[in-house]
Amino acid sequence: MSQTQNIIEPSRAMYDPSDNHTPKLIAPVGINEEVVRLISTTKNEPEWMLNLRLKALKLFQETPLPSFGPSLKHLDLQEITYFVDPNATESNSWDDVPQEIKDTFDRLGIPEAEKTALAGVGAQYDSGMVYHNLQKSLQEQGVIFENMDVAITKYPDIVKKHFMTQCIPVNDHKFIMLHAAVWSGGTFIYIPKGVKVELPLQAYFRMNQMTGGQFEHTLIIVDEGAELHYIEGCSSPRYSKNSLHAGCVEIFVKEGAKMKYSSIENWSKNVYNLNTKRALVDKDAQMQWISGNMGSSVTMLYPCSILRGENASSDSLSIAFAGKGQHQDVGAKAIHTAPNTRSNINSKSISKNGGIGDYRGLVLIKPNARGSQTSVVCDALIMDDHSISNTYPFLKIENNDVDAAHEAKVGKISEEAIFYLQSRGLSEERATQIIVQGFISPIIRELPLEYAVELNRLIELELEGTF
């Protein structure tokens, strides 16, 4: 503790006494240089990372909020706590995790998930990773699955080369600038050439602090001819005050590699989820995004693939559920810069009880991307007369040798379909659930069984009481 107290006085950097065994270091509320330096020093980071943080902070302070998308007028960035260190030593044995933290993840089913369907698991609680484990057989093949904070020290050259340089630079937009200044925790993965990871790797992020912020950084490198499926889950408890999630995902898919990224985000409805995800996809490589967005008061999330190698491809499948008081502004981006590249975007949304579901997407096909193909399909299901669905597609095509298609549909559940199912003995509520499950089935089919069941159950819970 003495090292931290030298940076900020104990009256300003608080230790939470709620647990005598695992006191938490809580940074002062708000964002400034003092807080940024506290984060960097607490983590004992190299000078280059501190310099990157301070550069990003300056850019953040000079940049206005985004002028598009949902209103952020109720988000006060000076009321957020940007760093909450659980003060728990990271472990590769679940038994060694502090009891308070272990109880939370036990309720979320993290140990059970590892036992049944995963090759490795990481768990983050507020600003710190508390658990990481990887199957021994993968370690022997050179697979790296590590806490991002630790990776900076253990693999400095590869991290410095890739961290917020080529894929998502620190000046990308205001919330990436904020992320770069205060990021903490997250996951670093490297899959060596030709290694095919047959079972998924997973990380789970839990934000527990009231008016807290979580800013995990995920950096994944899938080397030539390698294959990986990575699953990310997120949750938080419900508080009366707003919280902020502004994570960052950078993925490098090298020549001939295959990468599948699945995410189920179920933040509570007091969270602003302003997340950024992007992949650089090289020659003959494949990138697939699978996204389920169920919670948060406001979500702005548009996973992006930059197809920079010939014959590279990207598929994006997403489902967003917007209920009362929720605005889901989601979509996908595909940027074609090389010949014969291919992208498919399939976005589905469900709006209920006055919720707003937006599709916002971009397809950009550059002059050199001759012979490229793209398809964008947006389907929206509105459950009542006072919910809203909007579509904001943007296709910019800069050469004539392209096959491009866009389709958007919006509608309500068919009364005839409901009547038919009721005639077979189902209640109106159960009939509606079945129709909705059919609507989202393209996304469900792409998830491992355990996560498909979870997503279906989350949607059933959201639909309860509709009639």
C-alpha positions, 0 to 999 in steps of 0.5 A: 500500500505504501507505493500507492499512498505516495502517489495519492493521499489515502483520503483521496485514493480509498481502500474499501474496508468491506472485506478485510482480506481483499481490500480494494484500491478505489481511485478518486472519482473523475478523469484527470492526469493524477488518476491516469498516473495512479493506474500506470504506477499501480500496475508498474507499467513501462514508460512507453505505456504511461506516455501512450496513456497521457497522449490519449488523455490529452486527445480525450480532453480536446475532443467533443462527444460524438454527434451521431447516435443515442443521446449521452446527455445523462452520462457525466464522465466526471462522476465515473470511478475509473479504477477499482483494483480488487487487490487479488493476486491472479491465480490459475486455481479457482480455489485460490480466488478470494471468496467474495470474488469467487462467490460472484463468479460461481453464481455466474457459472464460470468454473462450470463453463470451464469444466465442460466446454472451454480450453481456457478461461479468464475472469476479470472483476472490476479493473483487475484480472483475478483468474486465468487458466489454459489447458496444458496441451495448448501451452505446450503448442505455444498458445499464449492466453494471458492477462493484458497487464501481465502480457506487457511485461512478459511479451513486451515486443509483441504487445508494443508492436500491436497495442493501439497502433495498426488496428485501433489507434489512440486517436480513433474517437473520443471513447477510444481516447478515454479507453487508452488513458484508463484501460485496465485488465483484459486478455492477450491471446497469441495462437502460433502458426498452424495451431488449431484451438479446437475448444473455445477460449473465454473471458468473463468481465464483471463490473461490480462498482457503483458508478464504476467504469470498466475498460478492459483491453483485448488483443488477439493475434491469430498467426498464419493458418491458425484457428481460434474461437474466443467467447467474451461475456459481460455483466453487472449489477443494477444500481441507481446511478450510471456506469460506463463500459468502454472496452477495446478489442483488437484482432489480427487475423494473419494469412490463411487464419480463421477467427471467430469472436462470440460475445454476449453482453448483458450489462444492467440497465444503468450502464452505458456500453460504448465498446469498440471492436475491430479486426485486421484480416489478411490474405485468405483469412476469415473473421466471424463476429457473433454478438448478443446485446441484451442489457445497458441503457445505451449501447453503441457497438459496431464490430468492424473488419478491415479486409486488407488481404486478397480473398479475405472474408468477414461475417457479422451476425448480431442480435440486440434486444431493446426494452423499456428505457433502452436504446440499442444502437448497433451494427457492423462495419466492413472495409474492403481494401483488397481484391476479391474480398467478401463481407456478410452482415446479418443484423437482427433487433427486437424492440419492446415496451418503448425500446429503441433498436437501431441498425447503424452500419458501414460498408466501404469498398475501395478502388483496389477492391475489385471483384469484391462482394457484400451483403447487408441484411437488417431485420427488426421485430417490433413487439408493440405500438410504442417501440421504435426501430431505425436503420442507418445503412451506409454503402460507399462503393468506389469501383464498378467491379462489385457485387453489393446487396442491401435488404432491410425488413421491419414488422410485428409478429404475425397474428395469424402465426400466434393464432395457429400456435394457440390452436395447437394448445400453446399460450399466447406468451409461449407462442410469441417466445417460439416465434422470437426464437425462430427469428434469432435462430441464425445467431443461436446456431453459431454459439456453443450449446451452453451459450445458445441456451443462455441467450435463449433464456435471457430473451425469454426473461425479457419477454415475460409479462409481454401479454 
